[in-house]
């Protein structure tokens, strides 16, 4: 793996990089690597469509009765 040193980086760019890194839970170096890879079309990040994420928050049509399930498990001797 190679090493790259970037001199004369604008303070605003550095602040934004730090902010993005914090939002993604990675180091500034990792965020810079990710951004470079993305800009070159070499990204390994998986992009999940927003619709897929929103589906996780949708309430089920029929409510889930945990008591009923646990009672059935007790009746069948599973607990």
C-alpha positions as CSV (number, residue, x, y, z in Angstrom):
1,X,0.0,0.0,0.0
2,X,1.2,3.5,-0.8
3,X,1.3,6.6,1.3
4,X,0.1,10.0,0.2
5,X,0.8,13.3,1.9
6,X,-1.4,16.3,1.1
7,X,0.0,19.7,1.9
8,X,-1.7,23.1,2.0
9,X,-5.1,21.6,2.6
10,X,-7.7,24.3,3.1
11,X,-9.0,24.4,6.7
12,X,-12.6,24.3,5.5
13,X,-11.9,21.1,3.6
14,X,-10.3,19.6,6.7
15,X,-13.2,20.5,8.9
16,X,-15.7,19.0,6.5
17,X,-13.6,15.9,6.2
18,X,-13.5,15.6,10.0
19,X,-17.3,16.1,10.1
20,X,-18.0,13.5,7.4
21,X,-15.7,11.0,9.1
22,X,-17.5,11.4,12.4
23,X,-20.8,10.9,10.7
24,X,-19.6,7.7,9.2
25,X,-17.8,6.5,12.4
26,X,-14.4,6.3,10.7
27,X,-11.1,8.2,10.9
28,X,-10.3,11.2,8.7
29,X,-7.8,9.1,6.9
30,X,-10.3,6.3,6.2
31,X,-12.9,8.9,5.1
32,X,-10.3,10.4,2.7
33,X,-9.5,7.0,1.3
34,X,-13.2,6.3,0.8
35,X,-13.8,9.6,-1.0
36,X,-10.8,9.1,-3.3
37,X,-12.0,5.5,-4.1
38,X,-15.5,6.7,-4.8
39,X,-14.3,9.5,-7.0
40,X,-12.4,7.0,-9.1
41,X,-15.2,4.5,-9.3
42,X,-13.4,2.0,-7.0
43,X,-15.7,2.3,-4.0
44,X,-16.3,-0.8,-1.8
45,X,-19.1,0.9,0.1
46,X,-22.5,-0.8,-0.3
47,X,-25.2,1.7,-1.1
48,X,-28.6,0.7,0.3
49,X,-31.6,2.4,-1.3
50,X,-33.5,4.7,1.0
51,X,-36.7,2.8,0.3
52,X,-35.1,-0.4,1.6
53,X,-34.2,1.4,4.9
54,X,-37.6,3.0,5.2
55,X,-39.2,-0.5,4.9
56,X,-37.6,-1.5,8.2
57,X,-39.7,1.1,10.0
58,X,-43.1,0.1,8.7
59,X,-45.5,-1.3,11.2
60,X,-46.8,-4.8,10.4
61,X,-50.4,-5.1,9.3
62,X,-51.2,-7.5,12.1
63,X,-49.9,-6.8,15.6
64,X,-47.4,-9.3,17.1
65,X,-48.6,-10.9,20.3
66,X,-45.5,-11.9,22.2
67,X,-47.6,-13.2,25.2
68,X,-49.4,-15.6,22.9
69,X,-46.2,-16.9,21.3
70,X,-44.5,-17.4,24.7
71,X,-47.7,-19.2,26.1
72,X,-47.6,-21.5,23.1
73,X,-44.0,-22.2,23.7
74,X,-44.7,-23.1,27.4
75,X,-47.6,-25.3,26.4
76,X,-45.4,-27.2,23.9
77,X,-42.7,-27.6,26.5
78,X,-40.2,-25.5,24.6
79,X,-39.4,-23.3,27.6
